[in-house]
Amino acid sequence: MRLTAVVRTRIAVLAVAASAALSAAAPATAAPSLQLTKGATEVVLYASFLDALGSLGVTPGNVLPGSLIPTTTSAKVAFPIPTGELDASGPKVEILHSGGLTLTAGHTRVALTSFIIENLGGNLRLTGVVKA
């Protein structure tokens, strides 16, 4: 009988301590995030990449509202950001893009569009849609 009373007393003390700890804890809040609604991601294309495309008879172009911008040494492409979200507490990001890039050779045209940059699981990843 005495052992049961001691166990009950210890359980009661632990319950009171846990209750006090929970009531003193800060309320749970979501980490602040930054909503992205404008801007663009720019990607510089290596001159060697453009040379390789040219040697294969492939011409790069843009899918609106993206743009292909010639530079003095090569070119860059810009993809507008209609929406995205950046978690202020850590390296978590998801950025959606509009526009894209085309690769054309003869009558064959491949469009690379709908790019999404994300780092939600700790690994940076770029995805998109390929239409031929």
Secondary structure, DSSP 8 states (H G I E B T S, - for coil): -HHHHHHHHHHHHHHHHHHHHHHHS-------EEEE-S-EEEEEE-HHHHHHHHHTT-EEEEETT-EEEE-SSSEEEEEE-SEEEEETTTTEEEEE---EEEEEETTEEEEEEEEEEE-SSSS-EEEEEEE-
